[in-house]
Structures are given as structure tokens and as C-alpha cells.
Amino acid sequence: MVFLSWKRPSSQDQKNCIDKCESGSFNYDSKYRNASSKPLSSFQNDEQLVKDGFFLNHSRTLVGTGLNTYDKSKTALQTWKHFGLNWTFVDPKTSIEIGTKFCVCVNQFVPWLMMPLQVAYVNETKFDSKKVKASFGFGSGTLQGHLLSGEERFSIELDENNQVWYEILSFSKPAHFLSFVGYPYVQLQQKNFAKQSADALVKHVTVQTNMSVVPLDGERICGSSVDNDRRVLSFISNDGASDDLESSVDDDRESFCKRRVSLGDELCLDLVSLDAVIDLWEIAERMIRAGYEKECCQVYSSVRSDALFECLSILGVERMSIEDIQKLEWVSLDDKMKKWIQAVKTVFRLVLSAEKQLCDQVFGCSE
């Protein structure tokens, strides 16, 4: 059985797929159940795995350093940000608990494929300040109706060197005629996914690190009056005082100020750290002088667009299809609409204003 959809699968489509698998089970041998929780070295020496026709896929990517980066990476994994790609996704509301069934939706050709899996295990090692180590990961096994059979583990690790790693480990083999015929292509796409998934997770964590969002108290934010005379455009120094910042990289570099958008005396929004703004200014200046103004603007727009969508997501705005909206009960839809309106007001009053300030800082002094 193969689950297909001619359009991007809705939540209901995925639920129907999972319902049909309720009486189903894992489609691979029980002796390999939870096997992906083992370290990579045990797989590399497992001759029986190869004899049984399984292929191993592994990737490990450095995300950053520090406990803060680890916490953000763990949250990204728990909310399926590593599947935030155009051609494949998992419902971000899927809970990572043992026994949870879900669909990985993939669009390689015209129809979408819905491939059912089940969370087989969840492992977590809490942070140990003495050893400076922590880890979080979970493994999913394929169910009847999946084109492949096997397991895949996604994990985040903070090692003894204070480095944060994102790791994917899977073993699989064809479970359907289609995957058997096209398995070389499937293997290529597994490697492609590993790279794009790592890029998506690293990008998400980077945005989260550089973007500080206002408290999500909608009534307080939108109910506050914005007095333009009280809006502060200054660099906030470490001791809280307002100072002017002047920095020279080239002889002709003009004074550069870190601007901060303030709302009253309490609420404020910093999109990017000061050091990052200065680096962006230098990069933009050099690219424009070298004749790459168009490319520079395209990259900047793409990154800030992703940051804006990230902000909307944090404020509670979900990406929903027309079909999903039409299937909502009015009470539920009315509640969501109130949240959306509140979020849009916040974005217009704070985020877009801060984005304009950031754009002026990065490009305003360029020739």
C-alpha cells in the first residue's frame, strides 16, 4: 500500500494515512527494534546488518557552541524544524513520545508521498556541569505502507568540548517495488536530505540566537501607546547607558550607530546583535563596491524573510492551507483569528519598524 496525495497533504490527509496504519506494525525485523540508538561504531562493525540488506546513512554537523545553543537546538528538534524544507515536512505539532505515529510527507515528482512512521524511543541525558555534556535524541521506525523499512535517529549533543552537534543515523532497505527499482536515487536523496536538514536546523538556531522577540503579551503590547518622542535610537552599552558608537574599518568609514527600537520603558526589540550588524555592514559595503549589489540584496532579503516568518511562528501564527482553515470549527477559527490579529499588530508596530532600522544600518551608509 502506498499513500499518495495530488496536493500538499493536509492534517486530515495525514490523519487518514495514520488511521489506516493503526492496526499495522513496524515493517522490519524486531531484532533491529531500537537498534539506531546504538553508537555509529557498533553499526560499522555489524556484518549481519549488511547481510540482511540494510544500508547505513550517517551525517554529523556542528551547530555551534554552548549550553544556550544546545537548548535552542533541542527545541528545534522537538518542533521538527529539521524537516522545514520545501519538498518534505512533518506536522510540527507531532509530539515526540514513544508510540506516536506520524507521516513524513515527501514531494519528489507530481504526487506527494505520505510515509508512516512511529517514534520507537526517546533518549535524553540531562546537562552535567561537571562533564559539560548533554544529549537529546529520538528514533523512528517505519510502518506498513512505508516505501522503506528501517529506523532513523535524530539527535543533538553537547560534548565535553562545549560543541553542539546535530546527528542523523539511519539504516534502511527497500520495502516496496518502487523503492527497490529506484533505490540508488533514494540513497542519493537521503544524503541530500541530511545536508538540507542540517542547514535548516543551523539556520533556525542562528535566527533564534540573533533575534530576541518581545514578550508575547498581546494586550500589553498592542494596548500600549507609542510616543514617537520617546523612541530611542541609540546604542545601549553593557552598563545600560546610552552611548554613541563609532568604529573605523576603512579610512572613509562613517560613524556607525547601533539602533534599538523601544516601546515605552520596558518593551524593546533587538533583531540582531551589535557585532553581527557591524559585520553585515562591512560585507554589504564591500559587495556593493565590488558590483554585487543585486546578489547582496537578494541574500539579505531571503534571510530576513525567514526571520520574519520565524517571528510570526513564535507569536502563534501557523502556516495553514485553505483546506485546513475550512475544516476548523468556528469557535476554534475565531480564537486563532484573534491570535493572528494580535500577532500582526505586534509585527507592524515593532518587528517591521525594527527591520527598517536594521536595513538602514546595513545599507543606509552604502554608496
Contacts in CASP RR format, 6 or more apart in sequence:
PFRMAT RR
TARGET T0000
AUTHOR 0000-0000-0000
METHOD contacts of the structure
MODEL  1
MVFLSWKRPSSQDQKNCIDKCESGSFNYDSKYRNASSKPLSSFQNDEQLV
KDGFFLNHSRTLVGTGLNTYDKSKTALQTWKHFGLNWTFVDPKTSIEIGT
KFCVCVNQFVPWLMMPLQVAYVNETKFDSKKVKASFGFGSGTLQGHLLSG
EERFSIELDENNQVWYEILSFSKPAHFLSFVGYPYVQLQQKNFAKQSADA
LVKHVTVQTNMSVVPLDGERICGSSVDNDRRVLSFISNDGASDDLESSVD
DDRESFCKRRVSLGDELCLDLVSLDAVIDLWEIAERMIRAGYEKECCQVY
SSVRSDALFECLSILGVERMSIEDIQKLEWVSLDDKMKKWIQAVKTVFRL
VLSAEKQLCDQVFGCSE
1 20 0 8 1.000
1 144 0 8 1.000
1 145 0 8 1.000
2 113 0 8 1.000
2 145 0 8 1.000
2 147 0 8 1.000
2 176 0 8 1.000
2 178 0 8 1.000
3 17 0 8 1.000
3 20 0 8 1.000
3 103 0 8 1.000
3 113 0 8 1.000
3 114 0 8 1.000
3 115 0 8 1.000
3 116 0 8 1.000
3 145 0 8 1.000
4 111 0 8 1.000
4 112 0 8 1.000
4 113 0 8 1.000
4 114 0 8 1.000
5 13 0 8 1.000
5 105 0 8 1.000
5 111 0 8 1.000
5 112 0 8 1.000
5 114 0 8 1.000
6 110 0 8 1.000
6 111 0 8 1.000
6 112 0 8 1.000
7 112 0 8 1.000
8 105 0 8 1.000
8 107 0 8 1.000
8 112 0 8 1.000
8 321 0 8 1.000
9 17 0 8 1.000
9 103 0 8 1.000
9 105 0 8 1.000
9 112 0 8 1.000
9 114 0 8 1.000
10 321 0 8 1.000
10 323 0 8 1.000
10 324 0 8 1.000
10 327 0 8 1.000
11 91 0 8 1.000
11 324 0 8 1.000
11 327 0 8 1.000
12 323 0 8 1.000
12 324 0 8 1.000
12 327 0 8 1.000
13 114 0 8 1.000
14 91 0 8 1.000
14 102 0 8 1.000
14 103 0 8 1.000
14 105 0 8 1.000
14 114 0 8 1.000
17 103 0 8 1.000
17 114 0 8 1.000
17 116 0 8 1.000
18 101 0 8 1.000
18 102 0 8 1.000
18 103 0 8 1.000
18 116 0 8 1.000
21 101 0 8 1.000
21 116 0 8 1.000
21 143 0 8 1.000
21 144 0 8 1.000
21 145 0 8 1.000
22 101 0 8 1.000
24 143 0 8 1.000
24 144 0 8 1.000
25 143 0 8 1.000
25 144 0 8 1.000
26 33 0 8 1.000
26 118 0 8 1.000
26 120 0 8 1.000
26 141 0 8 1.000
26 142 0 8 1.000
26 143 0 8 1.000
27 142 0 8 1.000
27 143 0 8 1.000
27 144 0 8 1.000
27 145 0 8 1.000
27 146 0 8 1.000
27 149 0 8 1.000
27 150 0 8 1.000
27 175 0 8 1.000
28 141 0 8 1.000
28 142 0 8 1.000
28 149 0 8 1.000
28 150 0 8 1.000
28 151 0 8 1.000
28 175 0 8 1.000
29 52 0 8 1.000
32 49 0 8 1.000
32 52 0 8 1.000
32 54 0 8 1.000
32 150 0 8 1.000
32 151 0 8 1.000
32 171 0 8 1.000
33 120 0 8 1.000
33 151 0 8 1.000
34 120 0 8 1.000
34 121 0 8 1.000
34 139 0 8 1.000
34 151 0 8 1.000
35 151 0 8 1.000
35 171 0 8 1.000
36 120 0 8 1.000
36 139 0 8 1.000
36 151 0 8 1.000
36 152 0 8 1.000
36 153 0 8 1.000
36 169 0 8 1.000
36 170 0 8 1.000
36 171 0 8 1.000
37 121 0 8 1.000
37 123 0 8 1.000
37 139 0 8 1.000
37 153 0 8 1.000
40 58 0 8 1.000
40 169 0 8 1.000
43 49 0 8 1.000
43 56 0 8 1.000
43 58 0 8 1.000
43 169 0 8 1.000
43 171 0 8 1.000
44 56 0 8 1.000
49 56 0 8 1.000
49 171 0 8 1.000
52 173 0 8 1.000
53 173 0 8 1.000
54 150 0 8 1.000
54 171 0 8 1.000
54 172 0 8 1.000
54 173 0 8 1.000
55 171 0 8 1.000
55 172 0 8 1.000
55 173 0 8 1.000
55 187 0 8 1.000
56 169 0 8 1.000
56 170 0 8 1.000
56 171 0 8 1.000
57 168 0 8 1.000
57 169 0 8 1.000
57 170 0 8 1.000
57 171 0 8 1.000
57 172 0 8 1.000
57 187 0 8 1.000
57 190 0 8 1.000
57 191 0 8 1.000
57 194 0 8 1.000
58 167 0 8 1.000
58 168 0 8 1.000
58 169 0 8 1.000
58 170 0 8 1.000
59 167 0 8 1.000
59 168 0 8 1.000
59 191 0 8 1.000
59 194 0 8 1.000
59 195 0 8 1.000
59 198 0 8 1.000
60 165 0 8 1.000
60 166 0 8 1.000
60 167 0 8 1.000
60 168 0 8 1.000
61 165 0 8 1.000
61 166 0 8 1.000
61 167 0 8 1.000
61 198 0 8 1.000
61 201 0 8 1.000
61 202 0 8 1.000
62 163 0 8 1.000
62 164 0 8 1.000
62 165 0 8 1.000
63 69 0 8 1.000
63 73 0 8 1.000
63 156 0 8 1.000
63 164 0 8 1.000
63 165 0 8 1.000
63 166 0 8 1.000
63 201 0 8 1.000
63 202 0 8 1.000
63 205 0 8 1.000
64 163 0 8 1.000
64 164 0 8 1.000
64 202 0 8 1.000
64 205 0 8 1.000
65 162 0 8 1.000
65 163 0 8 1.000
65 164 0 8 1.000
66 158 0 8 1.000
66 162 0 8 1.000
66 163 0 8 1.000
66 164 0 8 1.000
67 127 0 8 1.000
67 134 0 8 1.000
67 158 0 8 1.000
68 209 0 8 1.000
69 164 0 8 1.000
69 205 0 8 1.000
69 209 0 8 1.000
70 127 0 8 1.000
70 134 0 8 1.000
70 156 0 8 1.000
70 158 0 8 1.000
70 164 0 8 1.000
72 205 0 8 1.000
72 208 0 8 1.000
72 209 0 8 1.000
73 156 0 8 1.000
73 164 0 8 1.000
73 166 0 8 1.000
73 201 0 8 1.000
73 205 0 8 1.000
74 136 0 8 1.000
74 156 0 8 1.000
76 82 0 8 1.000
76 201 0 8 1.000
76 204 0 8 1.000
76 205 0 8 1.000
76 208 0 8 1.000
77 96 0 8 1.000
77 136 0 8 1.000
77 137 0 8 1.000
77 138 0 8 1.000
77 154 0 8 1.000
77 155 0 8 1.000
77 156 0 8 1.000
77 166 0 8 1.000
77 201 0 8 1.000
78 96 0 8 1.000
78 136 0 8 1.000
79 92 0 8 1.000
80 89 0 8 1.000
80 90 0 8 1.000
80 91 0 8 1.000
80 92 0 8 1.000
80 94 0 8 1.000
81 92 0 8 1.000
81 200 0 8 1.000
81 201 0 8 1.000
81 204 0 8 1.000
82 154 0 8 1.000
82 166 0 8 1.000
82 197 0 8 1.000
82 198 0 8 1.000
82 200 0 8 1.000
82 201 0 8 1.000
83 89 0 8 1.000
83 90 0 8 1.000
83 104 0 8 1.000
83 197 0 8 1.000
83 200 0 8 1.000
84 200 0 8 1.000
85 193 0 8 1.000
85 196 0 8 1.000
85 197 0 8 1.000
85 200 0 8 1.000
87 106 0 8 1.000
87 107 0 8 1.000
87 108 0 8 1.000
88 104 0 8 1.000
88 105 0 8 1.000
88 106 0 8 1.000
88 107 0 8 1.000
88 193 0 8 1.000
89 104 0 8 1.000
89 105 0 8 1.000
90 102 0 8 1.000
90 103 0 8 1.000
90 104 0 8 1.000
90 105 0 8 1.000
91 102 0 8 1.000
91 103 0 8 1.000
94 100 0 8 1.000
94 102 0 8 1.000
96 119 0 8 1.000
96 122 0 8 1.000
96 138 0 8 1.000
97 119 0 8 1.000
97 122 0 8 1.000
98 119 0 8 1.000
98 120 0 8 1.000
98 121 0 8 1.000
98 122 0 8 1.000
99 118 0 8 1.000
99 119 0 8 1.000
99 120 0 8 1.000
100 118 0 8 1.000
100 119 0 8 1.000
101 116 0 8 1.000
101 117 0 8 1.000
101 118 0 8 1.000
101 119 0 8 1.000
101 143 0 8 1.000
102 116 0 8 1.000
102 117 0 8 1.000
102 118 0 8 1.000
102 119 0 8 1.000
102 140 0 8 1.000
103 114 0 8 1.000
103 115 0 8 1.000
103 116 0 8 1.000
103 117 0 8 1.000
104 114 0 8 1.000
104 115 0 8 1.000
104 117 0 8 1.000
105 112 0 8 1.000
105 113 0 8 1.000
105 114 0 8 1.000
105 115 0 8 1.000
106 112 0 8 1.000
106 113 0 8 1.000
106 115 0 8 1.000
107 113 0 8 1.000
108 189 0 8 1.000
113 147 0 8 1.000
115 142 0 8 1.000
115 145 0 8 1.000
115 146 0 8 1.000
115 147 0 8 1.000
115 148 0 8 1.000
116 142 0 8 1.000
116 143 0 8 1.000
116 144 0 8 1.000
116 145 0 8 1.000
116 146 0 8 1.000
117 140 0 8 1.000
117 141 0 8 1.000
117 142 0 8 1.000
117 143 0 8 1.000
117 146 0 8 1.000
118 140 0 8 1.000
118 141 0 8 1.000
118 143 0 8 1.000
119 138 0 8 1.000
119 139 0 8 1.000
119 140 0 8 1.000
119 141 0 8 1.000
120 139 0 8 1.000
120 140 0 8 1.000
120 141 0 8 1.000
120 151 0 8 1.000
121 138 0 8 1.000
121 139 0 8 1.000
122 137 0 8 1.000
122 138 0 8 1.000
122 139 0 8 1.000
123 135 0 8 1.000
123 136 0 8 1.000
123 137 0 8 1.000
123 138 0 8 1.000
123 155 0 8 1.000
124 135 0 8 1.000
124 136 0 8 1.000
124 137 0 8 1.000
125 133 0 8 1.000
125 134 0 8 1.000
125 135 0 8 1.000
125 136 0 8 1.000
126 134 0 8 1.000
127 133 0 8 1.000
127 134 0 8 1.000
127 158 0 8 1.000
128 134 0 8 1.000
131 160 0 8 1.000
132 158 0 8 1.000
132 159 0 8 1.000
132 160 0 8 1.000
132 162 0 8 1.000
133 157 0 8 1.000
133 158 0 8 1.000
133 159 0 8 1.000
133 160 0 8 1.000
134 157 0 8 1.000
134 158 0 8 1.000
135 155 0 8 1.000
135 156 0 8 1.000
135 157 0 8 1.000
135 158 0 8 1.000
136 155 0 8 1.000
136 156 0 8 1.000
137 153 0 8 1.000
137 154 0 8 1.000
137 155 0 8 1.000
137 156 0 8 1.000
138 153 0 8 1.000
138 154 0 8 1.000
138 155 0 8 1.000
139 151 0 8 1.000
139 152 0 8 1.000
139 153 0 8 1.000
139 154 0 8 1.000
140 151 0 8 1.000
140 152 0 8 1.000
140 153 0 8 1.000
141 150 0 8 1.000
141 151 0 8 1.000
141 152 0 8 1.000
142 148 0 8 1.000
142 149 0 8 1.000
142 150 0 8 1.000
142 151 0 8 1.000
142 172 0 8 1.000
142 175 0 8 1.000
145 175 0 8 1.000
145 176 0 8 1.000
146 175 0 8 1.000
147 174 0 8 1.000
147 175 0 8 1.000
147 176 0 8 1.000
147 178 0 8 1.000
147 179 0 8 1.000
147 186 0 8 1.000
148 172 0 8 1.000
148 173 0 8 1.000
148 174 0 8 1.000
148 175 0 8 1.000
148 176 0 8 1.000
148 179 0 8 1.000
148 186 0 8 1.000
149 172 0 8 1.000
149 173 0 8 1.000
149 174 0 8 1.000
149 175 0 8 1.000
150 170 0 8 1.000
150 171 0 8 1.000
150 172 0 8 1.000
150 173 0 8 1.000
151 170 0 8 1.000
151 171 0 8 1.000
151 172 0 8 1.000
152 168 0 8 1.000
152 169 0 8 1.000
152 170 0 8 1.000
152 172 0 8 1.000
153 167 0 8 1.000
153 168 0 8 1.000
153 169 0 8 1.000
153 170 0 8 1.000
154 166 0 8 1.000
154 167 0 8 1.000
154 168 0 8 1.000
155 166 0 8 1.000
155 167 0 8 1.000
155 169 0 8 1.000
156 164 0 8 1.000
156 165 0 8 1.000
156 166 0 8 1.000
156 167 0 8 1.000
157 164 0 8 1.000
157 165 0 8 1.000
157 167 0 8 1.000
158 164 0 8 1.000
159 165 0 8 1.000
166 198 0 8 1.000
166 201 0 8 1.000
166 202 0 8 1.000
168 194 0 8 1.000
168 197 0 8 1.000
168 198 0 8 1.000
170 190 0 8 1.000
172 190 0 8 1.000
174 180 0 8 1.000
174 182 0 8 1.000
174 183 0 8 1.000
174 186 0 8 1.000
179 186 0 8 1.000
203 306 0 8 1.000
204 310 0 8 1.000
207 306 0 8 1.000
207 307 0 8 1.000
207 310 0 8 1.000
208 310 0 8 1.000
210 271 0 8 1.000
210 272 0 8 1.000
210 273 0 8 1.000
210 276 0 8 1.000
210 307 0 8 1.000
211 270 0 8 1.000
211 271 0 8 1.000
211 272 0 8 1.000
211 307 0 8 1.000
211 310 0 8 1.000
211 311 0 8 1.000
212 269 0 8 1.000
212 270 0 8 1.000
212 271 0 8 1.000
213 269 0 8 1.000
213 311 0 8 1.000
213 314 0 8 1.000
213 315 0 8 1.000
214 221 0 8 1.000
214 263 0 8 1.000
214 267 0 8 1.000
214 268 0 8 1.000
214 269 0 8 1.000
214 346 0 8 1.000
214 350 0 8 1.000
215 221 0 8 1.000
215 267 0 8 1.000
216 314 0 8 1.000
216 315 0 8 1.000
216 316 0 8 1.000
218 342 0 8 1.000
218 345 0 8 1.000
218 346 0 8 1.000
219 342 0 8 1.000
220 267 0 8 1.000
221 263 0 8 1.000
221 267 0 8 1.000
221 345 0 8 1.000
221 346 0 8 1.000
221 349 0 8 1.000
221 350 0 8 1.000
222 342 0 8 1.000
222 345 0 8 1.000
222 346 0 8 1.000
222 349 0 8 1.000
224 263 0 8 1.000
224 264 0 8 1.000
224 267 0 8 1.000
226 263 0 8 1.000
226 264 0 8 1.000
226 349 0 8 1.000
227 264 0 8 1.000
230 262 0 8 1.000
230 264 0 8 1.000
231 261 0 8 1.000
231 262 0 8 1.000
232 242 0 8 1.000
232 260 0 8 1.000
232 262 0 8 1.000
233 257 0 8 1.000
233 259 0 8 1.000
233 260 0 8 1.000
233 357 0 8 1.000
234 242 0 8 1.000
234 243 0 8 1.000
234 244 0 8 1.000
234 257 0 8 1.000
234 258 0 8 1.000
234 259 0 8 1.000
234 260 0 8 1.000
235 242 0 8 1.000
235 243 0 8 1.000
235 244 0 8 1.000
235 245 0 8 1.000
235 257 0 8 1.000
235 258 0 8 1.000
235 259 0 8 1.000
235 260 0 8 1.000
235 274 0 8 1.000
236 242 0 8 1.000
236 258 0 8 1.000
236 260 0 8 1.000
237 243 0 8 1.000
244 255 0 8 1.000
244 257 0 8 1.000
245 255 0 8 1.000
245 256 0 8 1.000
245 257 0 8 1.000
245 258 0 8 1.000
245 274 0 8 1.000
246 255 0 8 1.000
246 256 0 8 1.000
247 253 0 8 1.000
247 255 0 8 1.000
247 256 0 8 1.000
247 278 0 8 1.000
249 282 0 8 1.000
254 365 0 8 1.000
256 278 0 8 1.000
256 281 0 8 1.000
256 361 0 8 1.000
256 365 0 8 1.000
257 361 0 8 1.000
258 274 0 8 1.000
258 277 0 8 1.000
258 361 0 8 1.000
259 357 0 8 1.000
259 358 0 8 1.000
259 360 0 8 1.000
259 361 0 8 1.000
260 268 0 8 1.000
260 270 0 8 1.000
261 268 0 8 1.000
261 269 0 8 1.000
261 350 0 8 1.000
261 353 0 8 1.000
261 354 0 8 1.000
261 357 0 8 1.000
262 268 0 8 1.000
263 269 0 8 1.000
263 349 0 8 1.000
263 350 0 8 1.000
267 350 0 8 1.000
269 350 0 8 1.000
269 351 0 8 1.000
269 354 0 8 1.000
270 354 0 8 1.000
271 307 0 8 1.000
271 351 0 8 1.000
271 354 0 8 1.000
271 355 0 8 1.000
271 358 0 8 1.000
272 280 0 8 1.000
272 358 0 8 1.000
277 358 0 8 1.000
277 361 0 8 1.000
277 362 0 8 1.000
280 300 0 8 1.000
280 361 0 8 1.000
280 362 0 8 1.000
281 361 0 8 1.000
281 362 0 8 1.000
281 365 0 8 1.000
283 296 0 8 1.000
284 296 0 8 1.000
284 300 0 8 1.000
284 362 0 8 1.000
284 363 0 8 1.000
284 366 0 8 1.000
285 365 0 8 1.000
285 366 0 8 1.000
287 293 0 8 1.000
287 295 0 8 1.000
287 296 0 8 1.000
288 296 0 8 1.000
288 366 0 8 1.000
288 367 0 8 1.000
289 367 0 8 1.000
300 359 0 8 1.000
300 362 0 8 1.000
300 363 0 8 1.000
304 355 0 8 1.000
304 358 0 8 1.000
304 359 0 8 1.000
308 347 0 8 1.000
308 351 0 8 1.000
308 355 0 8 1.000
311 347 0 8 1.000
311 351 0 8 1.000
312 343 0 8 1.000
312 347 0 8 1.000
315 339 0 8 1.000
315 342 0 8 1.000
315 343 0 8 1.000
315 346 0 8 1.000
315 347 0 8 1.000
316 339 0 8 1.000
316 340 0 8 1.000
316 343 0 8 1.000
317 339 0 8 1.000
317 340 0 8 1.000
317 343 0 8 1.000
317 344 0 8 1.000
318 336 0 8 1.000
325 333 0 8 1.000
328 336 0 8 1.000
END
